[in-house]
């Protein structure tokens, strides 16, 4: 049997920054949940470019340094979203000027580990809390 001519729709791809300061993590605030700074990778856009674009849009911040951390594959099942699969690429990021965050357009806050309960996606939150997201273990697979 031949394969259909229509290509399969793959997972969504997101890229997010782990920005730390004094044992706290930078979170962007949304109604009902928090997220790491970053967002969706557009079709044909390099992952690093997407991260630089979203940090500038969300926080008015530029990246001084970034290092690959991990990839988390997970299923989305958030309220109001169509269930899908997503691949999240995480980078450890140092911002050029963290003081510029005060004037950013997107509400944000610095949170310690105990304040991550509203962080989405849940698979990333679970990995951060468990301490299993690192360059030494760069892939966290999802099994539906």
VEXSE-994644 format. One record per residue: residue in one letter; z, y, x of N, C-alpha, C in turn. Coordinates in steps of 0.02 Angstrom, whole numbers, plus 50000, padded with zeros to 5 digits. Layout:
% VEXSE-994644
AZYXZYXZYX
...
//
This chain:
% VEXSE-994644
X500004994150042500005000050000500005006250045
X499595011150029499555017150070500095022150050
X500245026550097500755031650085500445037450046
X500835040850005500575046549967500365052250014
X499895056349991499655061950030500155067750032
X500625067949986501105073249983501655071950034
X501785076850079502315075750129502995075750095
X503445071850124504125071650099504485078150115
X504915080250071505315086250083505915084050125
X505995087150182506545085350227507175089150211
X507675088350252508305091850241508245099250255
X508675103150225508735110250242509035110650312
X508905116150346509185117250412509555123850412
X510175123550434510585129550441510835130150512
X510975136250534511235137350601511835142150595
X512385140350629512995144150621513335145250688
X513715150650692514065152650753514805151150747
X515075148150800515795147350808516015153150853
X516295158350823516515164250860517275164250858
X517595163350915518315163050918518625169150951
X519255170350932519635175850961520375174350949
X520755173651003521485172450998521645166650951
X521325160850962521445154850922521265155650848
X520825160450834520585161350766519835161050766
X519545159550709518835158650700518575163950652
X517995166850669517695171850626517365168550566
X517545170750506517255168250444516945173950405
X516395172550371516085177350326516325175550255
X516525180650217516815179550151516275180150097
X516275175250052515855175349993516295174149933
X516085175949872516495174549813516645167049807
X517265165249811517475158349802517465153849864
X517185156349920517185152249980517055156450042
X517175153350099517025156450164516495152350198
X516155155350247515655151750287515685154450358
X515445150450404515365152950472514795157950471
X514785162750517514215167250521513585163350536
X513045165050503512405161550512512095160350444
X511625155550443511295154150380510685149850388
X510245150350341509645146050338509145147850392
X508815142650417508265143450463507635143650421
X507235148850431506615149550392506085144750420
X505605143050378505055138650398504705141550459
X504645137550511504305139650572504715143950619
X505335145450602505765149750643506175145650692
X506185147550756506625144050803507355144950783
X507755139750794508455139750774508835145650805
X508735146750869509095152150903508905158950874
X508275159950858508055166250827508395167150759
X508445161850721508775162150655509505164250662
X509845161550713510545163450723510605170750742
X510185173050788510205180150808510045184650748
X509565182850707509385186750648509955187150598
X510255181350582510775181350531511405184950554
X511585184350618512175187950642512075195550641
X511465197650657511315204750653511335207150581
X511045203250535511045205050464511745205050434
X512135199850448512795199150417513325203650447
X513315204250513513865207550548513665213550590
X513025214850595512795220250639512945218650712
X512995212250728513195210050795512625206650832
X512635207350897512155203850939512515198750982
X512145193851004512425188251042512375189751117
X512935189251151512945189951224512815183151257
X513135177951230513055171151256513085166251198
X512715160751205512785155351157512685148751193
X513075143851172513035137051199513025132151141
X512575127351145512545122151094513215118651088
X513415117351027514035113651015513905106850982
X513605106850923513515100650886513025101450829
X512825095750801512405095450741512785091250690
X512825093850630513165090250575512645089250520
X512535082950503512105081350446512565079850387
X512395082650329512835081450271512435082150207
X512715079650154512425080550088512735086550056
X512335090450019512615096149983512755094049912
X513315095949890513515094549821513975100149798
X513795106149816514195112049798514045114049726
X514535116849692514415119149623513845124149621
X513395123249574512835127749565512235126449611
X512275121549655511725119949700511415113349681
X510765112749693510425106349684510625101749742
X510835095649728511025091049783510435090149831
X510585090449895510085089849948510435087550011
X510045086650063510345085350129510235091450172
X510685092550219510645098350262510835096250333
X510495099150381510675098350451510925105150474
X511535105250500511855111350522511905111050598
X511615116150632511655116750704512185121950720
X512675119950761513235124350778513195126450851
X513325132850863513345135650930514005139150942
X514285138351002514845142551023514545149251043
X514785154651015514465161251024514975166351048
X514755170351096515115176351117514695182251095
X515005186851058514655192751034514665198351086
X514145202451086514105208051133514675212951123
X514815214751060515325219751047515675217950981
X516225214250986516585212050926516865217950887
X516955223850919517215229650883516725232150830
X516085230650837515595232850787515685229250721
X516055223850720516145220050658516505224150605
X516885228950625517265233050577516795236450527
X516205238450550515735242150507515195237650477
X515295231150479514765226650456514695226850380
X514105224950357513955225050285514285219150248
X514375213550282514645207550250515405207050262
X515805206250210516525205350221516645199250265
X517135199850309517285194450356518035194750372
X518265189350404518965189250426519045184250482
X519595184950519519775180150571520285175350541
X520165168850547520605163950516520845158850567
X521465156650558521705151150600521545144550565
X521695139050598521515132450572521805131150503
X522405133750489522725132650424522375136550368
X521925141150385521605145350335520875143450323
X520695137250339519995135150332519855131350267
X520315131350220520235127250160519625129150118
X519415135450120518855137650079518195137650118
X518185134850179517595134850220517085129750196
X516465131950189515905127550172515405127750229
X515035122650240515055116050207515675112150227
X515885107850182516495103950191516445099450253
X515865096750268515785092350326515925096150391
X515745102450394515885106550453516635107950455
X516925109850399517655111050396518035104950419
X517845099150393518195092950413518145091650488
X517555092750516517465091850588517865096750629
X517895102950607518295108050643519035106250642
X519285104550583519995102950576520175096650616
X519725091650615519855085450652519725086250727
X519395091650747519245092650817518705088150844
X518255085950799517735081150819517055084450832
X517015091050828516385094350841516385097050913
X515985094050955515965096251025515315093951056
X515135097051113514535095051150514595087951176
X515205085451185515305078551207515125073551152
X515195075551090515015071451032514575075850987
X513945076851007513545082050974513245080350906
X513285074150885512965072250822513475069350774
X513505072250715513935069550662513475067650604
X513365061250597512885058750548513195058450478
X512755058250429512945057850359512665051450330
X513065048050291512835042050256512945043350182
X512395043650143512475044950071512835039350035
//
